[in-house]
Amino acid sequence: MRRGRIAPVAAALALMAGGAAAQTAQPALSQGVPQMPFVTLDDARLFSDSAWGKALNKRLEAEQTGLAAENREIEARLADQERDLTARRPDLPAAEFRTLADRFNAEVESWRSTQKAKEQAIYQRHEAARLRFRDVANQVLAQLMVERGALAIIAEEAIVLGFREIDITADAVARLDALVGDGSNLPEPEPAGPDAPVPPAPAGAQRPAPATP
């Protein structure tokens, strides 16, 4: 959990039935939960092991795969057009060939621009979803901190030596799964405006490369 104010997420809190939020927000001294001033978290595993994180990664992969297939189809069509234009070149007047060639080049550039915009939109949606994941996860982590009497959460990789009990990653995953599952019941994030900055691709994500005819 990063420093800073924990933003509320009404949609996630609404899924807490029977006053679970109020119950889990109290220190669980009577339940035998170890109390400690610091706990650790594997932030990457919190995302990758949770049902919601897995669903987001699966959706990203599906969208990338779909876009790559679409790119290949367009590439094949443009390659056919280029071969046809090349075969016709000896029989065409120079001016007519230039007109056809310019039209073809404009179509290629239009395709590249369109597909690039689709690619950027995929990563904008994924980044927005990850930010919402973090918003909800922060609330879960805050609850676990209260229950354990912790003052701070430290990144697991920063710990040189420590007891296994101080790691709350598995508990955070279980709590998050119980709260929102795969996230399918949460409303979709608001679409980004046309002037919104494009976030970088998530680490490890493979961008579909535009094909050149």
C-alpha positions in Angstrom: 0.0 0.0 0.0 1.5 3.3 -1.0 1.5 6.4 1.2 -1.4 8.8 1.0 -5.1 9.1 1.7 -7.1 6.0 1.0 -9.8 7.0 -1.5 -13.3 5.6 -0.8 -14.9 3.3 -3.3 -18.7 3.2 -2.7 -19.3 0.3 -5.1 -16.9 -1.9 -3.3 -18.1 -1.0 0.2 -21.7 -1.7 -0.9 -20.8 -5.3 -1.4 -20.0 -5.8 2.2 -23.1 -7.5 3.6 -24.3 -7.7 7.1 -22.1 -5.0 8.5 -18.9 -6.9 7.6 -17.1 -3.6 7.1 -17.7 -2.5 10.7 -16.8 -5.8 12.1 -13.5 -6.1 10.2 -12.5 -2.6 11.0 -12.1 -3.3 14.7 -8.9 -4.8 16.2 -9.3 -8.6 16.4 -7.5 -9.1 19.6 -10.0 -11.7 20.8 -9.7 -13.7 17.6 -6.0 -14.5 18.1 -4.8 -12.2 15.3 -1.2 -11.4 16.0 -0.7 -7.7 16.8 2.4 -6.1 15.3 3.5 -2.6 14.4 4.6 -3.5 10.9 3.4 -5.9 8.3 4.7 -6.8 4.8 3.0 -7.2 1.5 3.9 -8.6 -1.9 2.1 -6.0 -4.0 2.6 -7.8 -7.3 1.2 -11.1 -5.9 -1.8 -9.3 -4.4 -2.8 -8.4 -8.0 -1.7 -11.6 -9.8 -3.2 -14.0 -7.2 -6.5 -12.2 -6.7 -9.6 -13.3 -8.8 -10.0 -9.7 -9.9 -6.4 -9.3 -11.0 -6.5 -12.5 -12.9 -9.7 -11.4 -14.6 -8.2 -8.1 -15.6 -5.1 -9.8 -17.0 -7.2 -12.3 -18.9 -9.3 -9.5 -20.4 -6.1 -7.6 -21.4 -4.7 -10.7 -23.1 -7.9 -11.4 -24.9 -8.0 -7.8 -26.2 -4.4 -7.9 -27.3 -5.0 -11.2 -29.1 -8.1 -9.8 -30.8 -6.2 -6.7 -32.0 -3.3 -8.7 -33.2 -5.6 -10.9 -35.3 -7.3 -7.9 -36.7 -3.9 -6.4 -37.6 -2.9 -9.6 -39.4 -6.1 -9.5 -41.4 -5.6 -5.9 -42.4 -2.0 -6.5 -43.2 -2.9 -9.4 -45.5 -5.5 -7.3 -47.3 -3.1 -4.4 -47.8 -0.4 -6.7 -49.0 -2.8 -8.1 -51.7 -3.6 -4.6 -52.8 0.1 -3.7 -53.0 0.8 -6.7 -55.1 -2.1 -6.0 -57.4 -1.0 -2.4 -57.8 2.6 -3.4 -58.5 1.4 -5.9 -61.2 -0.7 -3.2 -62.9 2.1 -0.6 -62.9 3.6 -1.4 -66.3 0.1 -1.0 -67.9 -0.8 2.3 -66.2 0.0 5.8 -67.2 2.5 7.3 -64.7 0.0 9.9 -63.4 -2.7 7.3 -62.8 -0.3 5.0 -61.1 0.9 7.8 -58.8 -2.7 8.6 -57.9 -3.4 5.0 -57.0 -0.2 4.7 -55.1 -0.9 7.9 -53.1 -4.4 6.6 -52.3 -2.9 3.3 -51.2 -0.4 5.0 -49.0 -3.1 7.1 -47.4 -5.1 4.0 -46.6 -2.0 2.4 -45.0 -1.4 5.5 -42.8 -5.1 5.6 -41.9 -5.0 2.0 -40.9 -1.9 2.5 -38.7 -3.5 5.5 -37.0 -6.8 3.6 -36.3 -5.1 0.5 -35.0 -2.7 2.5 -32.8 -5.7 4.3 -31.3 -7.3 0.9 -30.5 -4.1 -0.3 -28.9 -3.9 2.8 -26.7 -7.5 2.5 -25.8 -6.8 -1.1 -24.6 -4.1 0.1 -22.2 -6.1 3.1 -21.0 -8.9 0.7 -20.0 -6.6 -1.7 -18.4 -4.8 1.1 -16.5 -8.1 2.6 -15.3 -9.1 -0.9 -14.1 -5.8 -1.3 -12.2 -6.3 2.0 -10.5 -9.7 1.0 -9.3 -8.2 -2.3 -8.2 -5.7 -0.4 -6.1 -8.4 1.9 -4.7 -10.4 -1.1 -3.4 -7.3 -3.0 -2.3 -6.1 -0.1 -0.2 -9.3 -0.3 1.8 -8.8 -4.0 2.4 -5.2 -3.4 3.4 -6.4 -0.6 5.8 -8.8 -3.0 7.5 -6.0 -5.6 7.9 -3.8 -3.0 9.4 -6.4 -2.1 12.0 -7.0 -5.7 12.8 -3.3 -6.3 13.4 -2.6 -3.0 15.1 -0.1 -2.2 12.3 1.3 1.3 11.8 2.6 0.7 8.3 2.9 -1.8 5.5 6.3 -2.5 4.2 7.1 -4.0 0.8 8.1 -7.7 1.2 11.2 -7.3 -0.9 12.5 -4.7 1.6 12.6 -7.2 4.4 15.9 -8.9 5.0 14.8 -11.1 7.8 11.4 -11.5 9.4 8.7 -13.9 10.7 6.3 -15.3 8.2 3.4 -14.1 10.3 4.0 -10.5 9.4 3.2 -11.0 5.7 -0.5 -10.2 5.0 -0.5 -10.9 1.2 -2.5 -14.1 1.4 -5.0 -12.6 3.8 -5.3 -9.6 1.6 -6.0 -11.8 -1.4 -8.6 -13.8 0.5 -10.3 -10.7 1.8 -10.3 -9.0 -1.6 -11.8 -12.1 -3.3 -14.5 -12.4 -0.7 -15.3 -8.7 -1.1 -15.4 -8.2 -4.9 -14.7 -11.6 -6.4 -13.5 -11.1 -10.0 -14.8 -7.6 -10.1 -17.6 -8.3 -12.6 -20.2 -6.8 -10.2 -18.4 -3.5 -10.1 -19.5 -0.8 -12.5 -17.2 -0.2 -15.5 -14.8 2.8 -15.1 -15.7 6.0 -16.9 -14.2 6.2 -20.4 -11.2 8.4 -20.7 -11.7 11.7 -22.6 -10.1 12.2 -26.0 -7.4 14.5 -24.5 -6.6 12.1 -21.6 -2.9 11.2 -21.4 -2.1 7.7 -22.6 -0.5 5.6 -19.8 2.5 3.4 -20.6 1.9 -0.3 -21.3 1.8 -2.4 -18.1 5.1 -4.1 -17.3 5.5 -7.3 -19.2 2.6 -6.7 -21.6 3.2 -7.4 -25.2 2.0 -4.6 -27.5 0.7 -5.9 -30.9 3.2 -4.6 -33.4 1.7 -2.8 -36.5 2.4 -4.6 -39.7 4.0 -2.9 -42.6 2.7 -4.0 -46.0 
